[in-house]
Every structure is written in C-alpha cells, then in structure tokens.
Amino acid sequence: MSLPRPAANQAYIKVSALEGGFVKAPLSFFLEKVPPSEFVVVPSISFLLRHTSRPETFVFDLGIHKHWATLDPALRAEYDALGADMTVPEDVADALRKGNLDPANVTYASISHAHADHIGDPTVFPNATYLLGSEAQTLLDPETKDLGIKLLNALPKERTRFLDVASAPALGPFPHALDFYGDGSLYIVDAPGHLPGHINVLARTSADGGWIYLAADSVHDWRIMTGEGKISTEPFCIHANKEQAEVTIERIREVNKIPRVRVLLAHDRPWYDLNKGGDAYWPGEIKSL
C-alpha cells in the first residue's frame, strides 16, 4: 500500500490547527464498556490549509457556533439533563483573526459532515465557497429540529458545492478520493459511515513525501484506532452506519501504517494536549513528517 510519489516541483499544503470549541460528553457515547458517569472533554479541531503555489485558503471543518445554545434551547436543555456541554471560548473566525487572516478572505470552507460541532457559523465566511460531500444533500430538511441540519439549511445556496467524491478514483486504501486542485496536493476522501456525505482530507505536507490525514469523525478516540476499544452502541451508536464506519476506520489504519503519514482526529484530545497554544496552531503550522 502506498500513496502517489511527489512530482517534480511538487506543490503541497501547509496545515495549521485552529481552535473550534469543546464538547463535553459521556465517554460511553464513543467507547463501549465505559460507565455512563465517566465524562470526557474533547476539542473540536478545525484546520487551515494553504497551498504553496496558489492564493486560495481552505478551512476544513468549522467548529462550533458561538451562540449554539441560543439557536437551539431544546438542545441546551437536553445537554443540561445529560451533564453534557459545548463551549466556545474561541471560534474558528477568532482563531483566524489571531493569525491576521480575515475570515472574509477564506476561499473554501469545507465541512466534513452536518453535525453542530463541525458546521460552525455559516455567516462568518461571507465570500467562501462551502464544500460538502454530495450525500449531505439528503439531510436537507426545512422542518428539522436538529441544529446541525438547521445550520446546513442556512448555508448560502449560491456558494455551496456538494462534491461527488464517491465517483472519484481510488487512492491508497481509499476507494474514492477527489484530487481537489488537480496537482496531487489535496485530496477530499469519501469516508462513509458516520453521517451521509462524511468526508476526510488527505493532504501532501512536503515536496518530498510527507502527508497528513484529517479523519474528522471517522474515529472519535484513538483506542478505537489501536483496537484497545470498540465503538459504543449504548445508549446509541455515534455512527449512522456502524458497519461502514468500521470499514472506513480500517482504511485509516492502513494509511496510518504508511511512512510519513500523520493521522489526526477532529476530537483528538491527546494531540491537543500536547500542542495547544503551540506552533502547530495558526499562525504556526503542523510540521510535516
């Protein structure tokens, strides 16, 4: 198993982490055989991707809306009853501005899937084209009570593209990956299982063979990646299709075995604890392997 070798004068992507808020939830939502009284607080990490020879800026995942509780009082009440929470000391727009990048200058705002901790605030990128997997269209519902779908409905239709990633050719262990810029620098990966239209990103991080795989919600805890833990099904399964999710996770395990590939999860607490406030965060960048 391998990934494409770099071409001469290979373009690549500079990747920076962005703060996007935090989710507090029972660990049993993610891992089986965990007491419901055990809670975890995880980051909702977003990423800024900058091409080395193109002017466009690309943000992958948009974190949590600062005013989510006001937008959805019923969800606020549900979280309160569970002892769960979402907090946003700094949203993605704040994080960009800290590094002197105006959100109005973001070219692409890519959303891995339509959950409220990933879709953020649709109003903060006034000039961006929003990018989602094509199957996310099936979730559009003007009568919905789900906050993530409400925010999906609110995306500006004239600036929203649903990418047919599932028709793209294979790449490494993945059956479908769209070469976004057409130069082998950034791939949008079909990552089914978690929610319809769920996408990941595989980006080349150096001209000589470094890569990063941004797994979004394909995996919520590294213990599932390593096999130490399994996906929980009680009180529900966090994935819409558990069997498909397990296939996607196995593909991510395969890409993780390839030398010089770094895999990061959207809720990667161990990585966050090691890197928060450091050079991996914008205006710094994540070092290539």
C-alpha positions, 0 to 999 in steps of 0.5 A: 500500500502506498500513496502517489510519489511527489512530482517534480516541483511538487506543490503541497499544503501547509496545515495549521490547527485552529481552535473550534470549541469543546464538547463535553460528553459521556465517554460511553457515547464513543467507547463501549464498556465505559460507565455512563458517569465517566465524562470526557472533554474533547476539542473540536479541531478545525484546520487551515490549509494553504497551498504553496503555489496558489492564493486560495485558503481552505478551512476544513471543518468549522467548529462550533457556533458561538451562540449554539445554545441560543439557536437551539434551547431544546438542545441546551436543555437536553445537554443540561439533563445529560451533564453534557456541554459545548463551549466556545471560548474561541471560534474558528473566525477568532482563531483566524483573526489571531493569525491576521487572516480575515475570515472574509478572505477564506476561499473554501470552507469545507465541512466534513459532515452536518453535525453542530460541532463541525458546521460552525457559523455559516455567516462568518465566511461571507465570500467562501465557497462551502464544500460538502460531500454530495450525500449531505444533500439528503439531510436537507430538511426545512422542518428539522429540529436538529441544529446541525441540519438547521445550520446546513439549511442556512448555508448560502445556496449560491456558494455551496458545492456538494462534491461527488467524491464517491465517483472519484478514483481510488487512492491508497486504501481509499476507494474514492478520493477527489484530487481537489486542485488537480496537482496531487496536493489535496485530496477530499476522501469519501469516508462513509459511515458516520453521517451521509456525505462524511468526508476526510482530507488527505493532504501532501505536507512536503515536496518530498513525501510527507502527508497528513490525514484529517479523519474528522469523525471517522474515529472519535478516540484513538483506542478505537484506532489501536483496537484497545476499544470498540465503538459504543452502541449504548445508549446509541451508536455515534455512527449512522452506519456502524458497519461502514464506519468500521470499514472506513476506520480500517482504511485509516489504519492502513494509511496510518501504517504508511511512512510519513503519514500523520493521522489526526482526529477532529476530537483528538484530545491527546494531540491537543494536549500536547500542542495547544497554544503551540506552533502547530496552531495558526499562525504556526503550522503542523510540521510535516513528517 
